[in-house]
Amino acid sequence: MRYTVIFKDSARKELYALPDKLLMRVSSALDKLSQNPRPAGVKKMKGKNEHLWRIRIGDYRVVYAVKDAIRIVNIRRIGHRREVYD
């Protein structure tokens, strides 16, 4: 069964601010999250963000939360690795 992918407003802005080539790569990864919210290479975040997950796309990261009970993947942040964890 598929998950619904939703975006925080700021994450949607971050997505559309990406260069076109990178936008296509990130969009493809987000489509795959709807089928499997915890793909190979996913990492669970630690500390105050322990309910969040992150995937790597080159030097960029997508940080998201998964709500299994209602089958939702909530995209929180999309950005370069040096900025996304702030």
Residue pairs with C-beta under 8 A, 6 or more apart in sequence:
1 71
2 34
2 35
2 71
3 33
3 34
3 35
3 37
3 66
3 71
3 72
3 73
4 34
4 71
4 72
4 73
5 30
5 31
5 33
5 34
5 72
5 73
5 75
6 72
6 73
6 74
6 75
7 15
7 74
7 75
8 74
8 75
8 76
8 77
10 77
11 75
11 76
11 77
11 78
12 75
14 77
14 78
14 79
15 23
15 26
15 27
15 75
15 78
16 23
18 26
18 60
18 78
22 57
22 58
22 60
25 57
25 58
26 57
26 60
26 62
26 78
29 55
29 57
29 62
30 62
30 75
32 39
33 39
33 55
33 62
33 64
33 73
34 73
37 53
37 64
37 66
37 68
37 73
38 53
38 66
39 55
41 55
41 56
42 53
42 54
42 55
43 53
43 54
43 55
43 56
44 50
44 52
44 53
45 52
45 53
45 54
45 63
49 63
51 65
52 63
52 64
52 65
52 76
53 63
53 64
53 65
53 66
54 61
54 62
54 63
54 64
54 84
55 61
55 62
55 64
56 81
59 80
59 81
60 78
60 79
60 80
60 81
60 84
61 77
61 78
61 79
61 80
61 81
61 84
61 85
62 75
62 77
62 78
63 75
63 76
63 77
63 78
63 84
63 85
64 73
64 74
64 75
64 76
65 73
65 74
65 76
66 72
66 73
66 74
67 73
67 74
77 84
78 84
